[in-house]
Every structure is written in structure tokens, then in C-alpha cells.
Amino acid sequence: MGSERSAVKGTPFRLGYQPAFDGLRGIAVLAVMAFHTYTPLTRGGFIGVDVFFVLSGFLITTLLLQEWNQNGAINLKNFYARRALRLLPALFTLSLVWLLYISLFRPEHFKETSKAILIVLFYCANWAKAFGHGELGWRDSLGHTWSLSVEEQFYLLWPALLVAMLRLRLERRWILSLLVTGIAASAVARAALWASGSSVVRLFNGLDTRADALLIGCTVGLLATYNLLPQARWFLLTIKGLAIGSALLLAYLVFRANWSAGYMYLSGFTVVAGAAAIILIELLGSPSKLGLLILEAPLLVWVGRLSYGLYLWHLPLYRITVPVVTHPEWTWYERLGLRFAVTFAVASLSFYLIEQPCLRMKHRFSAAPAKSA
């Protein structure tokens, strides 16, 4: 079941389940996991986070607009209930398990870990890192949660802003203009702060300096929902060519990009998000058979479904395995294999025993017709 877009102008766009999106998530999370093993081949794997940001902006915007088109209203209470069921059970579980582990085996780090967990649970990890808190927990084992904080802050701001614009009957072109302005403002602010000497830690973690990727995803969601993406053959062929180039560029950056390099803050992060957006547009239009063959591969789709748990658990588990993998006889690919195996085992347990049962309750908060938002 894929995207459904009629060629007839005005026919509502419906986004069904797209296995290729899970495949894209799978590639993104594998890149991040490889990046955090500090292997020599994937030093640019951090860009997987930007792919997640684009997907998040796209999916949230699409679902909200579809609810508005269907019901004439958006129930924000139900929206946040669904988000909570998706995000919080696994995060609470990680927090409890990690605190228990620290108390039993690393009691000297209990105080700092407790403080870090509170920062994580209140979704402030990005600002804590941006403004000098330093490492989150035992040698930054919770440092990766900065991106979860960025997304949660986006979830708090964007839906409410979108509802306000829809209630004011703002024309689509004005909503699009505001999104484009937001993208430009975030990119320019990041570049200006870099030029003025701000630290890369501040720029890497701030919502304001990373919002362009989320807003680029929002823009694709709005264009798709309102059937503003052309279906002419020339457009589809152009997008297909650009998508191939984008995929090659992202693959190159996974191996070569440097998260602290100036080019990433001057334009690189925006280019990465734009490349991910082009791939999304191609998947929505007329995706290539080779692209679908790769992205809809069952194993990769399964990895994508596990991506949230994989992302949550991988860095704490990596920290536990440090005494083993730092042995001089271990090669980088042996370290990678061990850490991946442990992370997949724990993330699978989290997915099937915790996340899935909670996700089955989301229907109670479906986007059913409501009198008001």
C-alpha cells in the first residue's frame, strides 16, 4: 500500500504505508550506528540523523493535513497521545534499565547519570549539550538523545503553528512561503553563527540551527498533500535523475563528511536535507525499480521498523562493550559486528515486548472526526 495521488486536480492525497520509508530509516540508523563505532569507513554516518529529521517533518505534516482535510479539524490532544505511545515507553524503559545498570556496576557515575536522565526525559538534551553541559551521563552514553529533543521540540511547535494557520484559512502559498522562509532563516543563522565563531557543539545541537531539515520535510509534506508536485513526464524524469544523484551524494558523505567541518555548517546540512527530500519526492511519484528493490528489501524494512529502539539503545550498549572492543587484537569490523549484534538483540526485545503492545493502543487516539481541535 503506497502513496495514492490522483492525477485529477483536487482529489485528496492519501499516504498509506510505504515500506520504502522504513527502508530509508533502516539505512539512516545503520549509518548512525556505524558512525558511533568510530570506524574508519563511516565517519560521516551522522548525516543519518538529518534523514530522520526530513522524514519526521514530512510524515507529521502529511498526517496532520490529511486529518484536517478529512475532519475539518486537528485533534492535537490525540496527536500528542499517539506521539507519547510511540516515543515514551521505550525511552522510559531505557532510562530505568540504564539507571539500574549504573547503580549496580558503575555507582560512582550514579549522580551524573541521574541528572542526565532527567535532562533526557524532559527533552532538553540538545540545549544541555549546546550550552556547555558537556557529556550526558557516563562518558556521554546518553548524548545521542539530543536529536530526540530536537524532534520533540519540533512536535510541540509545528503542529500548533500549522493548526493556527489552517484555522486562519491562510492560503497555501503563504504557508509554503513561511516554510521556505523558516528553512532559509535556519540555514543563514547557522552559517552566521559559524562565521562569528560559535562552537560546532552549539550549532550541531540547537533546534534553531537544525530546523531547516525538519522544515524541508514539512515542505515536501505540504506539496504532496496539496497535489502540488507535478505529474508531467519531464518532472518525473528530472526528479528520477536528481534522486540518483542525491543517493550517490549521501552515500559519499556517509564515508567522507566531517561533522565539525565548516562546510557542513555553511551549507552542508541543508544540502543533505535537500537530497533526502528529493529521494522522498521520487518515492512519492514514480520510484525506480532498483530503488524500490533496495529500500523495500525485507531485512532493511525490518531494520527500519526497529530504528527507534536501535537508536535509543545503541550508545549505552556501546559504552558497556568498551572493555571488550578496545582489546588490541580486535579489528574495527569485529568491534562493529559485536556492537551491532548486541544492539539488535536488545532493540528487538524492546520492539516486540514494549513498543508494539503500546503502538496497538494508538487506535484509541485515531484521527477520527472531531468537533474541534
Buried (B, 14 or more C-beta within 10 A) or exposed (E): EBBEBEEEEEEBBBBEEBBBBBBBBBBBBBBBBBBBBEBEBBBBBBBBBBBBBBBBBBBBBBBBBBBBBBBEBBBBEBBBBBBBBBBEBBBEBBBEBBBEBBEEEBEEBBEBBBBBBEBBBEBBBBBBBBEEBEBBBBEBBBBBBBBBBBBBBBBEEBBBBBBEBBEEEBEEEEBBEBBEEBBEBBBEBBBEBBEEEBBBBBBBBBBBBBBBBBBBBBBBBBBBBBBEBEEEEEBBEBBBEBBBEBBEBBEEBBEEBBBEEEEBBBBBBBBBBBBBBBBBBBBBBEBBEEBBEBBBBEEBBBBBBBBBBBBBBBBBBBBBBEEEBEEEEBEBEEBBBBBBEBBBEBBBBBBEEBBEEBBEEBEEBEBEEBEEB
